[in-house]
Amino acid sequence: MSVAESDPEAQDWLRAFSEGLQQLGWTIGRNTRINYRWAAPVDAESRQRMAKELVALQPDLILTQNTVSTASMLQETHSIPIIFANVVDPIGSGFVASLAQPGGNVTGFTLVESSIAGKWLELLKEIAPRVNRVAFLFNPAAAPYAEYYLIAFKAAAPSLGMKAIAVPIHKTSEIEPVIAEQARDPNSGLILMPDTFLLVHGAEITSLAGRHALPAVYPYSNYTKLGGLLSYGYDLVDNYRRAAIYADRVLRGTKPSELPVQLPVKVQLTINLRTAKALGLNVPSSFLLSADEVIE
């Protein structure tokens, strides 16, 4: 896991995975044992050390959280079966040969497709029409796949009358000055890339966006529950439930190469009306009708 053990969202993910296993006949303490390792999102050294530790245990199966944790694990083994829960662009990352036929010891579940970047821009323009300059935030170390989204982001912006700006954040101390810089233009907005580093700092980012009156679109509902304006993305917990099904199949003898990589299926639109009101935005009725969750 590329997050701290204390992270409540991560605990929810793993709870969904272990409960899914139990429903399929795998009970922790009876016929199953799970060893966990936790590393900071951008601490590549500790992540690699922990990958070595897990491989040394010779487990029957390894579950990885995201792109960077999967990359670390694949540096240590090409024989132990690996299931990834939320990976961006597994083909471009070199993890699998194709979605239909992974071809190696790893398979699993993707996070979101690159085309969703255009949808984020559309939603931002609809809820905050004045926005014509959009900063796309990401941490390069936590999101080595950044270009996968940036290409779609930059391609979609001109048709919406927006200027697209890629804004990397390399460390925690840069978060506040970067967001303050974007706020200097009164017609600016933010979009956050799916990125574990940003997710871990979600409370700080949503607070700063509110303080600087920046309309922002987020990739997960976690952010809107923290006070973010709007989120549109896939349910992270659902992928862990589905990962339990793949784990069951692998533990019963199926090879990862025989299990196609699965796309996400549960997309969620969440709107925080309190934040919209604080920003002076009128939420279109179409948003309220289509939203999966409205926070009032």
C-alpha atoms as a printed R data frame, in Angstrom:
    type eleno elety resid chain resno       x       y       z
1   ATOM     1    CA   MET     A     1   0.000   0.000   0.000
2   ATOM     2    CA   SER     A     2   1.356   3.413  -0.979
3   ATOM     3    CA   VAL     A     3  -0.382   5.227   1.877
4   ATOM     4    CA   ALA     A     4  -0.053   5.363   5.649
5   ATOM     5    CA   GLU     A     5  -1.638   2.582   7.689
6   ATOM     6    CA   SER     A     6  -3.617   5.228   9.574
7   ATOM     7    CA   ASP     A     7  -5.403   6.346   6.404
8   ATOM     8    CA   PRO     A     8  -9.125   5.612   6.979
9   ATOM     9    CA   GLU     A     9  -9.900   5.356   3.263
10  ATOM    10    CA   ALA     A    10  -7.206   2.711   2.795
11  ATOM    11    CA   GLN     A    11  -8.643   0.749   5.687
12  ATOM    12    CA   ASP     A    12 -12.032   0.829   3.927
13  ATOM    13    CA   TRP     A    13 -10.427  -0.512   0.739
14  ATOM    14    CA   LEU     A    14  -8.783  -3.419   2.508
15  ATOM    15    CA   ARG     A    15 -11.890  -4.142   4.549
16  ATOM    16    CA   ALA     A    16 -13.823  -4.539   1.286
17  ATOM    17    CA   PHE     A    17 -11.126  -6.891  -0.025
18  ATOM    18    CA   SER     A    18 -10.987  -9.076   3.099
19  ATOM    19    CA   GLU     A    19 -14.792  -9.208   3.366
20  ATOM    20    CA   GLY     A    20 -14.960 -10.229  -0.266
21  ATOM    21    CA   LEU     A    21 -12.458 -13.008   0.387
22  ATOM    22    CA   GLN     A    22 -14.455 -14.229   3.369
23  ATOM    23    CA   GLN     A    23 -17.638 -14.421   1.308
24  ATOM    24    CA   LEU     A    24 -15.737 -16.674  -1.092
25  ATOM    25    CA   GLY     A    25 -14.537 -19.025   1.637
26  ATOM    26    CA   TRP     A    26 -11.205 -17.465   2.644
27  ATOM    27    CA   THR     A    27 -11.221 -16.671   6.351
28  ATOM    28    CA   ILE     A    28  -8.315 -14.810   7.923
29  ATOM    29    CA   GLY     A    29  -6.853 -16.900  10.713
30  ATOM    30    CA   ARG     A    30  -8.356 -20.153   9.440
31  ATOM    31    CA   ASN     A    31  -7.224 -20.764   5.873
32  ATOM    32    CA   THR     A    32  -5.791 -17.343   5.001
33  ATOM    33    CA   ARG     A    33  -3.078 -15.047   6.300
34  ATOM    34    CA   ILE     A    34  -2.508 -11.510   5.040
35  ATOM    35    CA   ASN     A    35   0.724  -9.584   5.566
36  ATOM    36    CA   TYR     A    36   0.584  -5.815   5.003
37  ATOM    37    CA   ARG     A    37   3.225  -3.254   4.095
38  ATOM    38    CA   TRP     A    38   2.628   0.518   4.099
39  ATOM    39    CA   ALA     A    39   4.804   3.148   2.406
40  ATOM    40    CA   ALA     A    40   4.476   6.896   1.819
41  ATOM    41    CA   PRO     A    41   3.144   7.782  -1.663
42  ATOM    42    CA   VAL     A    42   6.454   9.210  -2.915
43  ATOM    43    CA   ASP     A    43   8.925   7.160  -0.839
44  ATOM    44    CA   ALA     A    44  10.252   4.887  -3.573
45  ATOM    45    CA   GLU     A    45  13.077   3.545  -1.403
46  ATOM    46    CA   SER     A    46  10.851   2.248   1.402
47  ATOM    47    CA   ARG     A    47   8.316   0.949  -1.105
48  ATOM    48    CA   GLN     A    48  11.022  -1.109  -2.838
49  ATOM    49    CA   ARG     A    49  12.325  -2.422   0.470
50  ATOM    50    CA   MET     A    50   8.838  -3.522   1.456
51  ATOM    51    CA   ALA     A    51   8.328  -5.189  -1.914
52  ATOM    52    CA   LYS     A    52  11.452  -7.245  -1.241
53  ATOM    53    CA   GLU     A    53  10.135  -8.185   2.201
54  ATOM    54    CA   LEU     A    54   6.830  -9.421   0.826
55  ATOM    55    CA   VAL     A    55   8.439 -11.435  -1.957
56  ATOM    56    CA   ALA     A    56  10.785 -13.031   0.595
57  ATOM    57    CA   LEU     A    57   7.701 -14.385   2.397
58  ATOM    58    CA   GLN     A    58   6.872 -16.364  -0.779
59  ATOM    59    CA   PRO     A    59   3.121 -15.692  -0.626
60  ATOM    60    CA   ASP     A    60   0.601 -17.388  -2.890
61  ATOM    61    CA   LEU     A    61  -0.649 -14.005  -4.078
62  ATOM    62    CA   ILE     A    62   0.236 -10.306  -3.808
63  ATOM    63    CA   LEU     A    63  -2.304  -7.460  -3.898
64  ATOM    64    CA   THR     A    64  -0.938  -4.063  -4.913
65  ATOM    65    CA   GLN     A    65  -2.695  -0.739  -4.457
66  ATOM    66    CA   ASN     A    66  -1.721   1.363  -7.446
67  ATOM    67    CA   THR     A    67   0.686   2.022 -10.307
68  ATOM    68    CA   VAL     A    68   3.812   2.766  -8.273
69  ATOM    69    CA   SER     A    69   3.342  -0.123  -5.840
70  ATOM    70    CA   THR     A    70   2.771  -2.514  -8.754
71  ATOM    71    CA   ALA     A    71   5.927  -1.267 -10.470
72  ATOM    72    CA   SER     A    72   7.926  -1.832  -7.276
73  ATOM    73    CA   MET     A    73   6.583  -5.360  -6.907
74  ATOM    74    CA   LEU     A    74   7.301  -6.296 -10.511
75  ATOM    75    CA   GLN     A    75  10.937  -5.338  -9.968
76  ATOM    76    CA   GLU     A    76  11.083  -8.143  -7.389
77  ATOM    77    CA   THR     A    77   9.087 -10.984  -8.938
78  ATOM    78    CA   HIS     A    78   7.769 -12.227 -12.261
79  ATOM    79    CA   SER     A    79   6.559 -15.530 -10.846
80  ATOM    80    CA   ILE     A    80   4.353 -14.782  -7.807
81  ATOM    81    CA   PRO     A    81   0.809 -13.849  -8.954
82  ATOM    82    CA   ILE     A    82   0.028 -10.141  -8.525
83  ATOM    83    CA   ILE     A    83  -3.389  -8.463  -8.614
84  ATOM    84    CA   PHE     A    84  -3.477  -4.681  -8.783
85  ATOM    85    CA   ALA     A    85  -6.526  -2.850  -7.430
86  ATOM    86    CA   ASN     A    86  -6.289   0.604  -9.003
87  ATOM    87    CA   VAL     A    87  -3.737   1.069 -11.776
88  ATOM    88    CA   VAL     A    88  -3.645   3.753 -14.452
89  ATOM    89    CA   ASP     A    89  -2.679   2.659 -17.976
90  ATOM    90    CA   PRO     A    90  -1.331  -0.846 -17.241
91  ATOM    91    CA   ILE     A    91  -0.309  -1.299 -20.887
92  ATOM    92    CA   GLY     A    92   1.609   1.983 -21.061
93  ATOM    93    CA   SER     A    93   3.205   1.195 -17.700
94  ATOM    94    CA   GLY     A    94   4.512  -2.076 -19.116
95  ATOM    95    CA   PHE     A    95   2.612  -4.281 -16.674
96  ATOM    96    CA   VAL     A    96   0.543  -6.224 -19.205
97  ATOM    97    CA   ALA     A    97   0.705  -6.990 -22.928
98  ATOM    98    CA   SER     A    98  -2.986  -6.179 -23.419
99  ATOM    99    CA   LEU     A    99  -6.114  -5.827 -21.326
100 ATOM   100    CA   ALA     A   100  -7.651  -8.991 -22.750
101 ATOM   101    CA   GLN     A   101  -4.480 -11.075 -22.484
102 ATOM   102    CA   PRO     A   102  -2.179  -9.741 -19.734
103 ATOM   103    CA   GLY     A   103   0.480 -12.316 -20.600
104 ATOM   104    CA   GLY     A   104   2.491 -12.402 -17.354
105 ATOM   105    CA   ASN     A   105   2.111 -12.827 -13.608
106 ATOM   106    CA   VAL     A   106  -0.002  -9.697 -13.101
107 ATOM   107    CA   THR     A   107  -3.565  -8.597 -13.794
108 ATOM   108    CA   GLY     A   108  -6.227  -6.570 -12.045
109 ATOM   109    CA   PHE     A   109  -8.331  -3.445 -12.239
110 ATOM   110    CA   THR     A   110  -7.790  -0.082 -13.860
111 ATOM   111    CA   LEU     A   111  -8.593   3.256 -12.286
112 ATOM   112    CA   VAL     A   112  -9.995   5.602 -14.931
113 ATOM   113    CA   GLU     A   113  -9.561   6.085 -18.662
114 ATOM   114    CA   SER     A   114  -7.771   9.156 -19.996
115 ATOM   115    CA   SER     A   115 -10.920  10.466 -21.706
116 ATOM   116    CA   ILE     A   116 -12.368  11.299 -18.303
117 ATOM   117    CA   ALA     A   117 -10.095  14.372 -18.260
118 ATOM   118    CA   GLY     A   118 -12.377  15.953 -20.868
119 ATOM   119    CA   LYS     A   119 -15.403  15.200 -18.712
120 ATOM   120    CA   TRP     A   120 -13.778  16.895 -15.711
121 ATOM   121    CA   LEU     A   121 -13.273  20.033 -17.810
122 ATOM   122    CA   GLU     A   122 -16.893  19.965 -19.015
123 ATOM   123    CA   LEU     A   123 -18.185  19.662 -15.461
124 ATOM   124    CA   LEU     A   124 -15.994  22.517 -14.259
125 ATOM   125    CA   LYS     A   125 -17.151  24.761 -17.097
126 ATOM   126    CA   GLU     A   126 -20.779  23.909 -16.428
127 ATOM   127    CA   ILE     A   127 -20.719  24.620 -12.715
128 ATOM   128    CA   ALA     A   128 -18.316  27.611 -12.957
129 ATOM   129    CA   PRO     A   129 -18.819  29.181 -16.423
130 ATOM   130    CA   ARG     A   130 -16.412  32.055 -15.785
131 ATOM   131    CA   VAL     A   131 -13.435  29.708 -15.492
132 ATOM   132    CA   ASN     A   132 -11.179  29.945 -18.542
133 ATOM   133    CA   ARG     A   133  -7.857  28.902 -17.045
134 ATOM   134    CA   VAL     A   134  -7.502  25.435 -15.510
135 ATOM   135    CA   ALA     A   135  -4.542  24.030 -13.576
136 ATOM   136    CA   PHE     A   136  -4.173  20.237 -13.557
137 ATOM   137    CA   LEU     A   137  -2.413  19.272 -10.317
138 ATOM   138    CA   PHE     A   138  -0.327  16.122  -9.922
139 ATOM   139    CA   ASN     A   139   2.765  14.749  -8.212
140 ATOM   140    CA   PRO     A   140   5.200  13.309 -10.801
141 ATOM   141    CA   ALA     A   141   6.575  10.679  -8.415
142 ATOM   142    CA   ALA     A   142   3.117   9.416  -7.425
143 ATOM   143    CA   ALA     A   143   1.753   9.762 -10.968
144 ATOM   144    CA   PRO     A   144   4.409   8.525 -13.417
145 ATOM   145    CA   TYR     A   145   1.505   8.118 -15.849
146 ATOM   146    CA   ALA     A   146   0.727  11.875 -15.807
147 ATOM   147    CA   GLU     A   147   1.084  12.292 -19.568
148 ATOM   148    CA   TYR     A   148  -1.701   9.730 -20.060
149 ATOM   149    CA   TYR     A   149  -4.160  12.276 -18.636
150 ATOM   150    CA   LEU     A   150  -2.402  15.460 -19.723
151 ATOM   151    CA   ILE     A   151  -2.726  14.651 -23.429
152 ATOM   152    CA   ALA     A   152  -6.511  14.290 -23.136
153 ATOM   153    CA   PHE     A   153  -6.729  17.310 -20.823
154 ATOM   154    CA   LYS     A   154  -4.884  19.627 -23.221
155 ATOM   155    CA   ALA     A   155  -6.801  18.308 -26.227
156 ATOM   156    CA   ALA     A   156 -10.217  18.957 -24.653
157 ATOM   157    CA   ALA     A   157  -9.576  22.435 -23.216
158 ATOM   158    CA   PRO     A   158  -9.633  24.633 -26.386
159 ATOM   159    CA   SER     A   159 -13.126  23.546 -27.447
160 ATOM   160    CA   LEU     A   160 -14.396  24.721 -24.032
161 ATOM   161    CA   GLY     A   161 -12.601  28.051 -24.256
162 ATOM   162    CA   MET     A   162 -10.134  27.086 -21.570
163 ATOM   163    CA   LYS     A   163  -6.393  27.371 -21.190
164 ATOM   164    CA   ALA     A   164  -4.956  24.111 -19.827
165 ATOM   165    CA   ILE     A   165  -1.926  24.262 -17.532
166 ATOM   166    CA   ALA     A   166  -0.023  21.278 -16.140
167 ATOM   167    CA   VAL     A   167   1.053  22.042 -12.558
168 ATOM   168    CA   PRO     A   168   3.342  19.472 -10.901
169 ATOM   169    CA   ILE     A   169   3.633  19.478  -7.104
170 ATOM   170    CA   HIS     A   170   6.772  17.706  -5.923
171 ATOM   171    CA   LYS     A   171   6.477  17.922  -2.146
172 ATOM   172    CA   THR     A   172   4.052  18.841   0.620
173 ATOM   173    CA   SER     A   173   5.531  22.301   1.183
174 ATOM   174    CA   GLU     A   174   4.638  23.264  -2.402
175 ATOM   175    CA   ILE     A   175   0.891  22.647  -2.060
176 ATOM   176    CA   GLU     A   176  -0.091  25.982  -0.504
177 ATOM   177    CA   PRO     A   177   2.064  28.273  -2.701
178 ATOM   178    CA   VAL     A   178   1.003  26.440  -5.856
179 ATOM   179    CA   ILE     A   179  -2.711  26.829  -5.092
180 ATOM   180    CA   ALA     A   180  -2.223  30.467  -4.038
181 ATOM   181    CA   GLU     A   181  -0.451  31.133  -7.337
182 ATOM   182    CA   GLN     A   182  -3.377  29.736  -9.329
183 ATOM   183    CA   ALA     A   183  -5.785  31.962  -7.415
184 ATOM   184    CA   ARG     A   184  -4.095  35.155  -8.625
185 ATOM   185    CA   ASP     A   185  -6.165  34.902 -11.812
186 ATOM   186    CA   PRO     A   186  -9.840  35.437 -10.893
187 ATOM   187    CA   ASN     A   187 -10.985  33.115 -13.685
188 ATOM   188    CA   SER     A   188  -8.918  30.105 -12.602
189 ATOM   189    CA   GLY     A   189 -10.026  26.641 -11.613
190 ATOM   190    CA   LEU     A   190  -8.403  23.388 -10.528
191 ATOM   191    CA   ILE     A   191  -8.590  19.752 -11.509
192 ATOM   192    CA   LEU     A   192  -6.791  17.073  -9.503
193 ATOM   193    CA   MET     A   193  -5.278  14.062 -11.190
194 ATOM   194    CA   PRO     A   194  -5.914  10.606  -9.695
195 ATOM   195    CA   ASP     A   195  -2.772  10.519  -7.571
196 ATOM   196    CA   THR     A   196  -2.166   8.994  -4.140
197 ATOM   197    CA   PHE     A   197  -0.022  11.931  -2.993
198 ATOM   198    CA   LEU     A   198  -2.857  14.389  -3.624
199 ATOM   199    CA   LEU     A   199  -5.389  12.015  -2.075
200 ATOM   200    CA   VAL     A   200  -3.365  11.785   1.140
201 ATOM   201    CA   HIS     A   201  -3.314  15.607   1.313
202 ATOM   202    CA   GLY     A   202  -6.977  15.953   0.358
203 ATOM   203    CA   ALA     A   203  -8.045  17.856   3.472
204 ATOM   204    CA   GLU     A   204  -5.365  20.507   2.991
205 ATOM   205    CA   ILE     A   205  -6.029  20.874  -0.741
206 ATOM   206    CA   THR     A   206  -9.812  21.219  -0.442
207 ATOM   207    CA   SER     A   207  -9.389  23.711   2.401
208 ATOM   208    CA   LEU     A   208  -6.949  25.810   0.365
209 ATOM   209    CA   ALA     A   209  -9.190  25.706  -2.725
210 ATOM   210    CA   GLY     A   210 -12.059  27.002  -0.605
211 ATOM   211    CA   ARG     A   211  -9.951  29.674   1.082
212 ATOM   212    CA   HIS     A   212  -8.742  30.977  -2.291
213 ATOM   213    CA   ALA     A   213 -12.206  30.699  -3.900
214 ATOM   214    CA   LEU     A   214 -11.019  28.286  -6.587
215 ATOM   215    CA   PRO     A   215 -13.674  26.065  -8.182
216 ATOM   216    CA   ALA     A   216 -12.215  22.567  -8.390
217 ATOM   217    CA   VAL     A   217 -13.125  19.151  -9.756
218 ATOM   218    CA   TYR     A   218 -11.769  16.057  -8.023
219 ATOM   219    CA   PRO     A   219 -11.424  12.427  -9.146
220 ATOM   220    CA   TYR     A   220 -12.938  10.812  -6.014
221 ATOM   221    CA   SER     A   221 -15.859  11.465  -3.684
222 ATOM   222    CA   ASN     A   222 -13.389  11.441  -0.749
223 ATOM   223    CA   TYR     A   223 -12.545  15.038  -1.646
224 ATOM   224    CA   THR     A   224 -16.120  16.351  -1.733
225 ATOM   225    CA   LYS     A   225 -16.767  14.825   1.682
226 ATOM   226    CA   LEU     A   226 -13.814  16.893   2.903
227 ATOM   227    CA   GLY     A   227 -15.328  20.061   1.457
228 ATOM   228    CA   GLY     A   228 -14.337  19.855  -2.205
229 ATOM   229    CA   LEU     A   229 -16.786  21.330  -4.724
230 ATOM   230    CA   LEU     A   230 -17.416  18.448  -7.096
231 ATOM   231    CA   SER     A   231 -16.060  14.999  -7.848
232 ATOM   232    CA   TYR     A   232 -16.527  12.683 -10.781
233 ATOM   233    CA   GLY     A   233 -14.801   9.342 -10.843
234 ATOM   234    CA   TYR     A   234 -14.881   5.685 -10.060
235 ATOM   235    CA   ASP     A   235 -15.489   3.971  -6.746
236 ATOM   236    CA   LEU     A   236 -12.120   2.874  -5.358
237 ATOM   237    CA   VAL     A   237 -13.737   0.525  -2.835
238 ATOM   238    CA   ASP     A   238 -15.582  -1.324  -5.586
239 ATOM   239    CA   ASN     A   239 -12.319  -2.313  -7.260
240 ATOM   240    CA   TYR     A   240 -11.146  -3.942  -4.022
241 ATOM   241    CA   ARG     A   241 -14.368  -5.942  -3.835
242 ATOM   242    CA   ARG     A   242 -13.778  -7.111  -7.389
243 ATOM   243    CA   ALA     A   243 -10.122  -7.832  -6.622
244 ATOM   244    CA   ALA     A   244 -11.285 -10.378  -4.038
245 ATOM   245    CA   ILE     A   245 -13.025 -12.308  -6.829
246 ATOM   246    CA   TYR     A   246  -9.806 -12.423  -8.840
247 ATOM   247    CA   ALA     A   247  -7.846 -13.400  -5.719
248 ATOM   248    CA   ASP     A   248 -10.210 -16.315  -5.179
249 ATOM   249    CA   ARG     A   249  -9.707 -17.513  -8.731
250 ATOM   250    CA   VAL     A   250  -5.914 -17.272  -8.491
251 ATOM   251    CA   LEU     A   251  -5.851 -19.082  -5.145
252 ATOM   252    CA   ARG     A   252  -7.897 -21.858  -6.748
253 ATOM   253    CA   GLY     A   253  -5.438 -22.285  -9.594
254 ATOM   254    CA   THR     A   254  -6.207 -19.751 -12.322
255 ATOM   255    CA   LYS     A   255  -3.157 -17.932 -13.715
256 ATOM   256    CA   PRO     A   256  -3.165 -14.111 -13.844
257 ATOM   257    CA   SER     A   257  -2.451 -14.338 -17.578
258 ATOM   258    CA   GLU     A   258  -5.865 -16.004 -17.969
259 ATOM   259    CA   LEU     A   259  -7.725 -13.144 -16.247
260 ATOM   260    CA   PRO     A   260  -8.314 -10.015 -18.377
261 ATOM   261    CA   VAL     A   261  -7.661  -6.602 -16.887
262 ATOM   262    CA   GLN     A   262 -11.016  -5.122 -15.911
263 ATOM   263    CA   LEU     A   263 -12.173  -1.545 -16.441
264 ATOM   264    CA   PRO     A   264 -13.945   0.330 -13.632
265 ATOM   265    CA   VAL     A   265 -17.738   0.056 -13.616
266 ATOM   266    CA   LYS     A   266 -19.115   2.327 -10.858
267 ATOM   267    CA   VAL     A   267 -18.812   6.017 -11.723
268 ATOM   268    CA   GLN     A   268 -19.937   8.564  -9.122
269 ATOM   269    CA   LEU     A   269 -20.871  12.243  -9.351
270 ATOM   270    CA   THR     A   270 -20.828  13.997  -5.979
271 ATOM   271    CA   ILE     A   271 -21.603  17.668  -5.361
272 ATOM   272    CA   ASN     A   272 -21.019  19.688  -2.211
273 ATOM   273    CA   LEU     A   273 -23.742  22.365  -2.139
274 ATOM   274    CA   ARG     A   274 -22.243  24.068   0.909
275 ATOM   275    CA   THR     A   275 -19.031  24.666  -0.995
276 ATOM   276    CA   ALA     A   276 -20.878  25.792  -4.122
277 ATOM   277    CA   LYS     A   277 -22.768  28.365  -2.049
278 ATOM   278    CA   ALA     A   278 -19.565  29.583  -0.414
279 ATOM   279    CA   LEU     A   279 -18.043  30.072  -3.879
280 ATOM   280    CA   GLY     A   280 -21.135  31.922  -5.095
281 ATOM   281    CA   LEU     A   281 -21.957  29.280  -7.707
282 ATOM   282    CA   ASN     A   282 -25.407  28.274  -8.889
283 ATOM   283    CA   VAL     A   283 -25.580  24.505  -9.294
284 ATOM   284    CA   PRO     A   284 -27.509  23.576 -12.461
285 ATOM   285    CA   SER     A   285 -30.567  21.413 -11.850
286 ATOM   286    CA   SER     A   286 -29.097  18.837 -14.237
287 ATOM   287    CA   PHE     A   287 -26.292  18.294 -11.728
288 ATOM   288    CA   LEU     A   288 -28.681  17.677  -8.879
289 ATOM   289    CA   LEU     A   289 -30.718  15.230 -10.949
290 ATOM   290    CA   SER     A   290 -27.715  13.215 -12.098
291 ATOM   291    CA   ALA     A   291 -25.639  13.332  -8.907
292 ATOM   292    CA   ASP     A   292 -25.122  10.114  -6.976
293 ATOM   293    CA   GLU     A   293 -24.643  12.127  -3.790
294 ATOM   294    CA   VAL     A   294 -25.445  15.711  -2.831
295 ATOM   295    CA   ILE     A   295 -23.803  17.098   0.297
296 ATOM   296    CA   GLU     A   296 -25.918  19.897   1.833
